[in-house]
Amino acid sequence: LTKINPAFMTRQIAELAAQVDGVKIHLTSLRPIRPANAADAWETESLALFEGGLKDRLSYFGDGANPAHRYMAPLLVKESCMKCHAMQGYHVGQIRGGISITMPARELLAVGARQRDWTLSIAFGTFVVVGLYAMWVLRRGRELSRRVPEDRRRWM
């Protein structure tokens, strides 16, 4: 396994992740060796931001029937990368490209909606209990004040 090209290994893992969870993993670059690794518009923008110092990027795309979260981190050139990427003019430490991960958001949004509904239910229930307790305290206070003789009420 240590002899397998890291990009090839990542593509194999990406295929498994896509089949099991619908997660899409994409190795990308502005200067790819493999044409399938060309960056899309969001990845191109992310790579430009990485060149400006951004460490990683997370975005939510909620439009349409398939909402998704996209995450991307830069891939830096290491000494071991130079075997394949030296011909492209890279130097150790430069940003060679990035790894982009697209995760379906529908299930996560459903969990968030359930948590929101649960929180609202608890808040409403608490409001009702506190309101009923306040009404009881006021009523009890009124009853007690009616029992106090008139001459004592003047001194209170």
MOGI-V716786 format. One record per backbone hydrogen bond with DSSP energy under -1.0 kcal/mol. CO is the residue of the C=O (numbers start at 0). NH is the residue of the N-H. E is the energy in kcal/mol with one decimal. If there is no record, write none. Layout:
((CO NH E) (CO NH E))
This chain:
((0 3 -1.0) (4 8 -2.4) (5 9 -2.3) (6 10 -2.1) (7 11 -2.0) (8 12 -2.3) (9 13 -2.6) (10 14 -2.1) (11 15 -1.8) (12 16 -2.6) (13 17 -2.3) (14 18 -1.8) (15 19 -2.4) (16 20 -2.3) (16 22 -1.3) (23 101 -3.0) (25 99 -2.9) (27 97 -2.5) (33 36 -2.3) (34 37 -1.7) (36 28 -1.5) (39 43 -2.7) (40 44 -2.2) (41 45 -2.3) (42 46 -2.8) (43 47 -1.9) (44 48 -2.0) (45 49 -2.4) (46 50 -1.9) (47 51 -1.1) (48 53 -2.3) (49 52 -1.6) (56 71 -2.5) (58 69 -3.0) (60 67 -2.2) (66 104 -2.7) (67 60 -3.3) (68 102 -3.1) (69 58 -2.9) (70 100 -3.4) (71 56 -2.4) (72 98 -2.5) (74 95 -2.8) (74 96 -1.3) (76 92 -2.8) (77 80 -1.2) (78 81 -1.0) (80 83 -1.1) (80 84 -2.3) (81 85 -1.7) (84 87 -1.2) (84 89 -1.2) (85 88 -1.9) (90 93 -2.1) (93 76 -2.9) (96 74 -2.6) (97 27 -2.8) (98 72 -1.8) (99 25 -3.0) (100 70 -2.8) (101 23 -2.7) (102 68 -2.7) (104 108 -2.9) (105 109 -2.0) (106 110 -2.1) (107 111 -2.2) (108 112 -2.3) (109 113 -2.3) (110 114 -2.4) (111 115 -2.4) (112 116 -2.6) (113 117 -2.4) (114 118 -2.6) (115 119 -2.6) (116 120 -2.2) (117 121 -2.4) (118 122 -2.5) (119 123 -2.7) (120 124 -2.7) (121 125 -2.6) (122 126 -2.4) (123 127 -2.4) (124 128 -2.5) (125 129 -2.8) (126 130 -2.5) (127 131 -2.7) (128 132 -2.4) (129 133 -2.6) (130 134 -2.3) (131 135 -2.2) (132 136 -2.5) (133 137 -2.4) (134 138 -2.6) (135 139 -2.8) (136 140 -2.4) (137 141 -2.4) (138 142 -2.5) (139 143 -2.3) (140 144 -2.2) (141 145 -1.8) (142 146 -1.2) (148 152 -1.4) (149 153 -1.0))
